Amino acid sequence: MIRGIQNLKKYIGKVETFFMTFIFAVAFVIIMLQAVSRYVFNSPIIWTDELSINLQMIMAFVGIAYGIRTKTHIKVDGLYRQFPKKLQMIIAIFFNILFLVVAVTCIKYGWQYAMRNWNINFGTMPFGKGKLLLAVPVGFAAAMFYTVLDMVDEVVQLFGKAPLFEAEKEGNIS
């Protein structure tokens, strides 16, 4: 079962990384298209700003999960590092539980908001906002998955065992 969860984590990580790379590339192309159309042809494309902003929102919410998976979120831990290792683990478990509560709330209300806006079109784009707003519940669901695995590792280490689902090094998802 542990091996299956580890494989699922790797698979989700690969899909997440591919998706983030794809969204970034699309946003880059759209922004370049906007710059060329505006400054070279003096004829801006009106939907590019709105789409690029929404793609950035998608990257931000999916990026939450990426940061948790790779443990690359910015943190101020000067005081935290002064505590004994076991107390650090207990604090980490406590904050992971708090994050799970926040994540469940964001998933619930993010899903509801996306569904309410499913068929409401953007001002300049011909598809519903809800499709892009799904980034909120999807990003938080992946973040919850990684947080639960991190909590399992913290609990296992609290009892002196080796972690089961160690965080991946940045850029290493193979």
C-alpha positions as CSV (number, residue, x, y, z in Angstrom):
1,M,0.0,0.0,0.0
2,I,2.8,2.4,0.9
3,R,4.5,1.7,-2.5
4,G,1.1,2.5,-4.2
5,I,0.8,5.8,-2.4
6,Q,4.4,6.7,-3.3
7,N,3.7,5.9,-6.9
8,L,0.5,8.0,-6.8
9,K,2.5,10.9,-5.3
10,K,5.1,10.6,-8.1
11,Y,2.4,10.4,-10.8
12,I,0.5,13.4,-9.4
13,G,3.8,15.3,-9.2
14,K,4.6,14.6,-12.8
15,V,1.1,15.6,-14.0
16,E,1.3,18.7,-11.8
17,T,4.8,19.7,-13.1
18,F,3.7,19.1,-16.7
19,F,0.5,21.1,-16.2
20,M,2.4,24.0,-14.5
21,T,5.0,24.0,-17.3
22,F,2.3,23.9,-20.0
23,I,0.3,26.8,-18.4
24,F,3.5,28.8,-18.0
25,A,4.4,28.3,-21.7
26,V,0.8,29.2,-22.8
27,A,0.9,32.4,-20.6
28,F,4.3,33.3,-22.0
29,V,3.1,32.9,-25.6
30,I,-0.1,34.9,-24.9
31,I,1.9,37.7,-23.3
32,M,4.4,37.8,-26.2
33,L,1.5,37.8,-28.6
34,Q,-0.1,40.7,-26.8
35,A,3.2,42.6,-26.9
36,V,3.8,42.1,-30.6
37,S,0.2,42.9,-31.5
38,R,0.2,46.1,-29.4
39,Y,3.6,47.5,-30.1
40,V,4.4,46.1,-33.6
41,F,0.9,46.1,-35.2
42,N,-0.6,48.8,-33.0
43,S,-3.7,46.6,-32.6
44,P,-4.0,45.0,-29.1
45,I,-5.8,41.7,-28.7
46,I,-8.3,42.4,-25.9
47,W,-8.7,38.9,-24.4
48,T,-4.9,38.3,-23.7
49,D,-4.7,40.4,-20.5
50,E,-7.7,38.6,-18.9
51,L,-6.5,35.2,-20.0
52,S,-2.9,35.7,-18.8
53,I,-4.1,36.9,-15.4
54,N,-6.3,33.8,-15.0
55,L,-3.5,31.6,-16.1
56,Q,-1.3,33.2,-13.3
57,M,-4.1,32.4,-10.8
58,I,-4.1,28.8,-11.9
59,M,-0.3,28.6,-11.5
60,A,-0.6,30.1,-8.1
61,F,-3.1,27.6,-6.8
62,V,-1.5,24.6,-8.3
63,G,1.8,26.0,-7.1
64,I,0.6,25.7,-3.5
65,A,0.7,21.9,-3.9
66,Y,4.0,22.0,-5.7
67,G,5.5,24.0,-2.9
68,I,4.2,21.5,-0.3
69,R,5.4,18.5,-2.3
70,T,8.9,19.9,-2.7
71,K,9.0,21.8,0.7
72,T,10.0,25.0,-1.2
73,H,7.5,27.5,0.3
74,I,9.1,30.5,2.0
75,K,9.1,30.3,5.7
76,V,10.5,32.1,8.7
77,D,11.8,29.4,10.9
78,G,14.6,30.9,12.9
79,L,12.8,30.4,16.3
80,Y,11.3,27.1,15.2
81,R,14.8,25.6,14.5
82,Q,15.9,26.4,18.1
83,F,13.3,23.9,19.5
84,P,14.2,20.3,20.1
85,K,13.5,18.0,17.1
86,K,10.5,16.3,18.6
87,L,8.9,19.6,19.5
88,Q,9.5,20.7,15.9
89,M,7.6,17.6,14.7
90,I,4.7,18.2,17.0
91,I,4.5,21.9,15.9
92,A,4.6,20.7,12.2
93,I,1.8,18.3,12.8
94,F,-0.3,21.0,14.5
95,F,0.2,23.4,11.6
96,N,-0.5,20.7,9.1
97,I,-3.8,20.0,10.8
98,L,-4.6,23.8,10.7
99,F,-3.7,23.8,7.0
100,L,-6.0,20.8,6.3
101,V,-8.9,22.7,7.9
102,V,-8.1,25.7,5.7
103,A,-7.7,23.5,2.6
104,V,-11.1,21.7,3.2
105,T,-12.7,25.1,3.5
106,C,-11.1,26.3,0.3
107,I,-12.0,23.2,-1.6
108,K,-15.7,23.4,-0.4
109,Y,-16.2,27.0,-1.2
110,G,-13.9,27.0,-4.2
111,W,-15.9,24.2,-5.8
112,Q,-19.2,26.0,-5.0
113,Y,-17.9,29.3,-6.5
114,A,-16.6,27.5,-9.6
115,M,-20.0,25.8,-10.1
116,R,-21.9,29.0,-9.6
117,N,-19.7,30.7,-12.3
118,W,-19.5,27.7,-14.6
119,N,-21.5,29.3,-17.4
120,I,-20.8,32.9,-16.7
121,N,-18.6,34.1,-19.5
122,F,-15.7,36.5,-19.0
123,G,-16.1,39.8,-20.6
124,T,-13.7,39.0,-23.5
125,M,-13.5,35.2,-23.6
126,P,-16.1,32.8,-24.8
127,F,-16.1,30.3,-22.0
128,G,-17.3,30.2,-18.4
129,K,-15.2,31.4,-15.5
130,G,-15.9,28.2,-13.6
131,K,-13.6,26.2,-15.7
132,L,-10.6,28.3,-14.7
133,L,-11.8,28.7,-11.1
134,L,-11.5,24.9,-10.6
135,A,-7.8,25.6,-10.0
136,V,-8.7,26.5,-6.4
137,P,-10.3,23.2,-5.3
138,V,-8.0,21.1,-7.5
139,G,-4.9,22.9,-6.2
140,F,-6.0,22.6,-2.6
141,A,-6.9,18.9,-3.0
142,A,-3.4,18.2,-4.2
143,A,-2.0,20.3,-1.4
144,M,-4.1,18.3,1.1
145,F,-2.8,15.0,-0.3
146,Y,0.9,16.1,0.1
147,T,0.1,17.6,3.6
148,V,-1.4,14.3,4.8
149,L,1.7,12.4,3.5
150,D,3.9,15.0,5.2
151,M,2.0,14.5,8.5
152,V,2.3,10.8,8.3
153,D,6.1,11.2,7.9
154,E,6.2,13.6,10.9
155,V,4.3,11.1,13.1
156,V,6.4,8.2,11.9
157,Q,9.6,10.2,12.7
158,L,8.2,11.2,16.1
159,F,8.4,7.5,16.9
160,G,11.9,7.2,15.6
161,K,11.2,5.5,12.3
162,A,12.3,6.6,8.8
163,P,9.9,8.7,6.8
164,L,7.7,6.9,4.3
165,F,7.0,9.7,1.8
166,E,9.9,12.1,2.1
167,A,9.6,15.4,0.3
168,E,11.2,15.4,-3.2
169,K,14.1,17.7,-3.9
170,E,13.2,20.7,-6.0
171,G,13.1,19.7,-9.7
172,N,13.5,15.9,-8.9
173,I,10.2,14.1,-9.6
174,S,11.5,11.0,-11.3
